[in-house]
Amino acid sequence: MARRRCTRTACTGWAVATLTYVYADSTAVLGPLALRAEPGSYDLCRSHSTGLSAPRGWEIIRLPDDTSEREKAANDDLLALADAVREAGRGYDDERPARRDDPARNGLVEVARRGHLTVLAEPPTGAEADGPGGGDRG
């Protein structure tokens, strides 16, 4: 979807809502930005959509904005990724048998899995497995 500018004169803000007048009902409907510009509708920026007023005797219907749902879905994926990385720091989980397409065959270990996200890492080698300073102490 191409971004469109506010249709108010001299405004250079990006449109976030679409205003449509229903003359038969004396109603102004302000809703989420339409997928494409339509004749008789007006694309408004956040500032102009917030400060909208209707003529005397007209009613304004403000439809809920659906961007909050899209943002919530994006945040859910981000939180799932953060949780998977957090679990990766707690240790390795290598209980599954190796499959043909399993990353373990490529020298990787599945560290954590949450939903459709998987954290892979190279297994620790010698000195790394013994912790900081290696295995020689004393």
N, C-alpha and C positions, 0 to 999 in steps of 0.2 A: 504494500500500500504506500503510495507516494505521500509525502508530507505536504500539507497545504497551509497557507497563511490565513490569518484572520481576515474576514471580508470587510471589517470596519475600515473606513477611510483613514489612511495614514498610519494604520497599525501594522507593525512588522512581526508581531508575535505568531507563534505556531498555533494552529487551530487544534483544540482539544474537544470541542463539542459542536453539535449541529443544531441550529434553531430552525424550526419549521412552524409556519402559521397555518392554523386551520380556521379559515375565515367564517365558515358556516357555523362553527361553535364558539367563535370569539375566544380561541385558545391558542396560546403559544407553547409549543412543545420543545423543550431543551433536553437533548439526550447525548449519548456518546457520539463521537465523531463518526459520520457515515463513511462507508467504504469508498464512495466516490462522490464528487460534487454533483448535486442535483439542482435543476432549475427551481427557483422558488424557495430554496433553503439557504441558510447562511452559516458558514463555518466561523466559529468564534474562539478566540484565545481564552485562557483561564481567567484573565482579568475581566474581559468583557462578558464572559458567561456567568461569572460570579455576581457582577453588578447589574445584571439584566433586570429591567422592569417592563411591565406591559402597559398598554394604554388603559385608561379608565374603562371599567366594565369587562376587561379581558381577564382570563385566568392563565396562570403559568403552570405548566406541568413539567416538573424536573424528573427525568428518568434517571435511575441509578447508573453510575459510571462503572463499566465492566473492567476497567484497567486494574482495579484492586484485586480481582480474581487472577488476572495474568501475573501481577506482581507476587501474589501469594504462591502461585505455582512455581515461579522462578525461585522464590525464597525457599520453598520446600526442597527443591533440587539442591540448592546451595547448602542448606542445613544437612541434607542427607550426605553430601560430599564431605562436609566438615565432620560429621559423626563417623564416617568411614575412615577418615584420616586419623581421627582421635583414637579409634579402636586399633588402628594400625600401630600406634605407639605403645599399645599395651602388650604386644607379643604376637607371635606367629600362630596361625591356626591351620595346620597342615594335616588334618585328619582324613580328608577325602582321598579315595584312590585316584591315581592318575588316569585321565582319559586321553584319548587320541589327540583332541584339540586343547588339552589342558596346558596352561602356561607353565606348569612344572616341568613339562618335557622340554621347554625352552630355557630351563635354568631359572625360572621365576617361581616365586612362592606366593600363593594367594594369602594376603594378610588379613583382609576383612572384606565383608560383602554386606551391602545394605540396598535393598530394592534392586535396581538395575545397575548400580555402581559397584565396581570391584577395585580394590587396592592391591596392586602387585608390587613385589620388591624382590631384589636379589637376595638369596639367603646369605647370612653372615659367614665369613670365612675365618678360619684359624684365630688370629689375634682379636678380630672383631667379636667373635663369639665369646671370648673370655672376658670381655669388658675392657674398659679403659686401662691402659698400661700393659695389656697382654697377659699371658698366663704365667710369666716368670715374676715371682715376688720373693724377695729375701735375699 
